Amino acid sequence: MGVGHGGPVADARQPYEQAAGLLWASPWLVGFALFMLAPIAMSIYYSFTDYPLIESPLWVGLANYERLLSDERFWHALKQTCVYAALSIAGCVTLSLALALLLNQKVRFQAFFRAAVFLPTLVPLVASSVVWTWLLNSEVGLINRVLGLTGLATLLDVAGLAPAGGPNWLLDSGWAMAALVLVTLWGVGQTVVIYLAALQDVPAQLYEAAAIDGMGPARTFFNVTLPMISPVVMFSVITLTIGAFQVFVLPYVLFNAPGTARGGPDQVGYFYTFYLYDTGFVYQQMGYASAMAWVQAVLVMLLTGATFWVSRRFVHQRSD
């Protein structure tokens, strides 16, 4: 009588198959342990120490976390990051959804418009930030020149919102946040592509039923389109939240020149990750920086959990 697949022979080969699988996966497992798990464990330990990099870490317990409670620069950086996150997330979701709806229409040169919207995301972030530094220059920047030609600069001057030549985008703390959000909105191409794919996945029968019921475009959007793509919207909100609380490259390039908005703890260009970077690598207080990093991680996890909790009521889950 032959031995089936579940017999003694298969049982004897199973350890060898598992060993072979672990052997093939070992490069990833070793890399994950060395470059992910080990740094995570070390950062947890360092967050409870005074570690000036050039000396051995000294255990201080919860002193770093207690110091955060009275650190004015920390609270200012956290406040500015929260403001930026709220503005950029709302702006990105709204603009991306609007562009996706437009690009989902059957018009001439549809492929060109889709490529044009996605193209900015292919430009390296540092390079695009340098270009925006020139565009936002208050004296020779293209944006202020356009505002001057259209008369908007004069209106802003009359209203007392900006000088006669246009806003000092990178010098005035009142305009620095608007400049950063503007640059962020320029790179919404990836989110637009995700929304566009979600829109094309909405069943056509639902739109036909909405038309039979006499729904107009607005009611169709809020009663059919938005509920059907709500899981994708939730996904984008989570990813945008994580990215917003880790923003670093854009403000680092835009506000890194002396005298710009980055200049001090009371300036709008000073964000959470900015302060974390300065604390760890400029002031060489790696223990305090590690505590800040874990507060940031916990904050992002709490916001992500809150998003999932809210999604139970507002996100429509499709059942196929």
Beta strands, then each sheet from edge to edge (+ up, - down):
strand 1: 49-50
strand 2: 58-59
sheet 1: 1+ 2-
end
